[in-house]
Amino acid sequence: MDSYQGLVGRPGIDFPVLTHIPNTVFDCKNHGNGYFADLETRCQVFHICDDGKKISFLCPNGTIFRQLDLICDWWFKVDCASTPNHFAESTEMLTQAKRAQLLDDDEQLQRAQSEFILANQNNGPIYERNKYSVISLHNLKENSVSVETFNASNKTSNKTNITDQHNVSQQQTQ
């Protein structure tokens, strides 16, 4: 058997050897959200579809996208022709992941709202009752909360926008 760069097989015959992502007829409108191998590239290219948007990726030469596990794997370990049989599973996995993220975001928002209510009942946040008062708590958009506080000792207000658990922006005014 022939080899290509240490890989058993004949490039272009046994496995594709693309150097870039080609234009294909793959369209996310024909699929739900998920990860999908592109059969037109013999599964060397895969696409992530999210709300109709497509992001495409190229597996390294000698590997193709294994739909069942959503990874690039050696060409001889993947049956590209059976890939469409696993499209629905990919959609379901992504749907479950999104559902879990939304539940986590909702839980964080509920916790922030509970703290806001408790802070107002105690005339200020429980962590520093005498210094700060929460003025407002807003759900700006999905996955985003705005909290405005007022520091009575130096008469400044502070607005904090929390867009996710890793992105917090603050704006201080006097």
Protein Blocks (a to p, Z undefined) as FASTA:
>chain_A
ZZeehiacjehklpccdfbdcddfbdfklpccdddddfklnomaccddeehiacddddde
hiacdfklopacdfklpcfklmmmmmmmmmmmmmmmmmmmmmmmmmmmmmmmmmmmmmmm
nopafklmmlpccfbdcdfbghiacdddddfklopacddddfbfkbccddddZZ
